[in-house]
Amino acid sequence: MLGVLYNMKLTRSNKNFVPDANKAFKPTAMQLSLSKSIKQIPWRNDYRIDNGPLDNEHFALFGLINRFNINVLRFTSAAQIMPFMASLKEYTEEHFELEEELQRKSGYAFYDDHKMKHALLINELNILTKKAKNAKKDNVTDIALEIGLWLQDWLETHFLEDDLSMKPYINRMQDPSRK
């Protein structure tokens, strides 16, 4: 799905990128070592929050981030990273809107804090996108590694710690006996 070259735009209906990996690259020892610290985080059913659109979007984000990280050492130019970054930003902004709407409807007690965290994540994504856009042949791998580590941290910190805390609120909202 994700690969070195992206020739499909990510949308809600088309979450697949088709890889076109064709360039050989020899990473430095430091880059290899750093890339080994980037791990895949598989989706698990106990990550489900709403058994619906929110989970579908989280599942897609997990897949996208994991596929980016699998390919992190294959990037050889900014042109290869930028379609992913632009699509990830667009998708993330739409996803955060849905998530915040569900938080409001469910009476999520930490809505304001969570919304602020979303704004910080978008800001950091913008900063990393600028770095990726300005990447040169001699630093593109380092920038891809930085992005990959940040994406991994996003899943481990924001999703696994912050987003999962919405689950009881969503469950209460969906409980027919409370209507």
C-alpha positions in Angstrom: 0.0 0.0 0.0 2.4 2.8 1.1 5.6 2.7 -0.8 8.4 4.9 -2.0 6.4 6.7 -4.6 2.8 7.6 -4.0 0.6 8.0 -7.0 -2.8 8.0 -5.4 -4.3 10.6 -3.1 -5.6 9.5 0.3 -9.3 10.1 0.8 -11.9 8.6 3.0 -13.0 6.3 0.2 -9.4 5.5 -1.1 -7.0 4.8 1.7 -4.6 2.8 -0.4 -1.3 4.0 -1.9 0.3 1.8 -4.6 4.0 1.3 -4.0 6.4 1.9 -6.8 9.7 1.2 -5.1 12.6 1.2 -7.6 15.6 3.0 -6.2 18.3 1.3 -4.2 19.5 3.2 -1.1 22.3 2.3 1.3 21.5 3.7 4.8 24.2 4.7 7.2 24.8 2.6 10.3 23.1 5.3 12.5 20.1 5.4 10.2 19.8 1.6 10.3 20.0 1.6 14.0 17.4 4.4 14.3 15.1 2.6 11.9 15.1 -0.5 14.1 13.6 1.6 16.9 10.6 2.3 14.7 8.2 -0.5 15.4 4.9 -1.5 13.8 1.9 -1.1 16.0 -0.8 -3.5 14.9 -4.5 -2.7 15.3 -6.2 -4.7 18.0 -9.9 -5.2 18.6 -9.6 -3.8 22.1 -8.7 -0.4 20.5 -12.3 -0.1 19.3 -14.1 3.0 20.6 -17.4 3.3 18.6 -17.6 0.1 16.5 -18.2 2.5 13.6 -16.6 5.4 11.6 -14.2 6.5 14.3 -12.7 3.0 14.5 -12.6 2.7 10.7 -10.6 5.9 10.6 -8.3 4.9 13.4 -7.7 1.5 11.7 -6.8 3.3 8.5 -4.4 5.7 10.3 -2.7 2.8 12.0 -2.2 1.1 8.6 -0.9 4.3 6.9 1.5 5.1 9.7 2.8 1.5 9.8 3.3 1.4 6.1 5.1 4.7 6.1 7.4 3.4 8.8 8.0 0.1 6.9 9.3 2.2 4.0 11.1 4.9 5.9 14.6 4.0 4.7 13.4 3.9 1.0 12.6 7.6 0.6 15.1 9.3 -1.7 13.4 12.6 -2.3 11.0 15.1 -0.9 8.7 14.3 -3.8 8.3 10.8 -2.5 7.3 11.9 1.0 5.1 15.0 0.2 2.0 13.2 -1.2 1.9 11.1 2.0 2.3 14.2 4.3 -0.3 16.3 2.4 -2.8 13.4 2.4 -2.1 12.6 6.1 -2.8 16.2 7.1 -6.0 16.4 5.1 -7.2 13.0 6.5 -6.2 13.9 10.0 -8.0 17.2 10.0 -11.2 15.5 8.8 -10.7 12.7 11.4 -10.2 15.1 14.3 -13.4 16.9 13.3 -15.3 13.6 13.5 -13.6 12.7 16.8 -14.4 16.1 18.4 -18.0 15.9 17.2 -18.4 12.5 18.9 -16.7 13.9 22.0 -19.2 16.8 22.2 -22.2 14.5 21.6 -21.1 12.0 24.3 -20.3 14.7 26.9 -16.6 13.7 26.9 -15.2 15.4 30.1 -11.8 16.1 28.5 -13.0 17.7 25.3 -11.2 21.0 25.6 -7.9 19.4 26.5 -8.3 16.8 23.7 -9.1 19.5 21.2 -5.9 21.4 22.2 -3.9 18.2 21.8 -5.3 17.9 18.3 -4.2 21.5 17.5 -0.7 20.7 18.7 -0.6 17.5 16.6 -1.6 19.4 13.5 1.0 22.1 14.2 3.7 19.5 14.6 2.5 17.8 11.4 2.8 21.2 9.6 6.4 21.6 10.9 7.3 18.1 9.8 5.7 18.7 6.4 7.8 21.8 5.9 10.9 19.8 6.7 9.9 17.1 4.3 9.2 19.6 1.6 12.7 21.0 2.0 14.4 17.7 2.2 17.5 17.2 0.0 19.1 14.0 -1.1 21.6 14.1 1.8 19.0 14.5 4.6 15.8 13.0 3.2 16.4 9.7 5.1 17.0 11.5 8.4 13.8 13.6 7.9 11.8 10.4 7.0 13.1 8.8 10.2 12.1 11.8 12.3 8.7 11.7 10.8 8.4 8.0 11.3 9.4 8.2 15.0 6.9 11.1 15.5 4.1 9.1 13.8 4.9 6.1 16.1 4.8 8.4 19.1 1.4 9.8 17.9 0.0 6.3 17.9 1.5 5.3 21.2 0.8 8.5 23.1 -2.2 10.2 21.6 -4.2 7.3 20.4 -3.4 4.7 23.1 -3.5 7.1 26.0 -5.9 9.9 25.0 -8.3 8.6 22.4 -9.1 5.3 24.2 -10.2 7.4 27.2 -13.3 8.3 25.1 -14.6 4.8 25.0 -16.8 4.8 28.2 -18.4 8.1 27.0 -19.1 6.7 23.6 -20.4 3.5 25.1 -22.8 5.4 27.3 -24.0 7.5 24.4 -24.6 4.4 22.3 -26.4 2.5 25.2 -30.1 2.3 24.2 -31.2 2.1 27.8 -29.9 5.6 28.3 -32.1 7.1 25.6 
